[in-house]
Amino acid sequence: MNTVKHFIATILTSVLILTIASNTWADDTVCTTEEGLPGVTVDNVIVPGGVICRMYNAIVLGNVTVQTTGAVRARTTEISGDVELETNSSFGVVGSNIYGDVQIGTDSTFIAEFTRVGGDIVVGNGGFFRNRVAAIYGDVQAKGEKNNISFFRTNVGGDVQIEKATNASIRYSFVDGDVQLYNNKFLEVIGNTVNGDLQYNGNSIVTGGNNLVLGDMEGQCTNL
């Protein structure tokens, strides 16, 4: 019995050592040319300021960090980790999968079409976020000022919170959680299905209709 326990302990220790070694030895790939990363498999990706990194048919096993004034154009790409956009950077993605979270920094842009995001999306001040015919499995939080937020035919698995945006539009989308829209300048909410509650308060202009809300409707949204 002791021999068996020793054997199992040895295997578990070996697996732990391999896991730590894998994380320790993960390489950072710096994308510095217009050719970008076509059809490659890499660990973490760093995009320096002033560079447009093109990812076509790429596989990223770790995270993608876009530094200030950097940009990414991705198509049919798999990203296993998170995407972080620093100040005044941009990320455009089509037909891809991002399995982690997306952090959109101040004055940064994130545009996704036909793309799945496995985690949460957080939008900083002055962020531009547009999601079209896509899926987000976590929450969406945009509480910064001067944001421009747009959903079109998007499925959201968590909650949506938008506050103090200049423009916010949610059209023909499905939200499995709650939708909270507070103190925004302009709101457009049309043809959506909300599995939770729909709450509006303190918004300057609200337009829309034909929304199916399975939870409670509160505030300005009672006529939507």
Secondary structure as UniProt FT lines:
FT   HELIX           2..24
FT   STRAND          28..30
FT   TURN            34..35
FT   STRAND          37..38
FT   STRAND          41..42
FT   STRAND          44..47
FT   TURN            49..50
FT   STRAND          52..56
FT   STRAND          59..60
FT   STRAND          64..66
FT   TURN            68..69
FT   STRAND          71..75
FT   STRAND          78..79
FT   STRAND          83..85
FT   TURN            87..88
FT   STRAND          90..94
FT   STRAND          97..98
FT   STRAND          102..104
FT   TURN            106..107
FT   STRAND          109..113
FT   STRAND          116..117
FT   STRAND          121..123
FT   TURN            125..126
FT   STRAND          128..136
FT   STRAND          140..142
FT   TURN            145..146
FT   STRAND          148..156
FT   STRAND          160..163
FT   STRAND          167..171
FT   STRAND          174..175
FT   STRAND          179..182
FT   STRAND          186..190
FT   STRAND          193..194
FT   STRAND          198..201
FT   STRAND          205..209
FT   STRAND          212..213
FT   STRAND          217..219
FT   HELIX           220..223
//
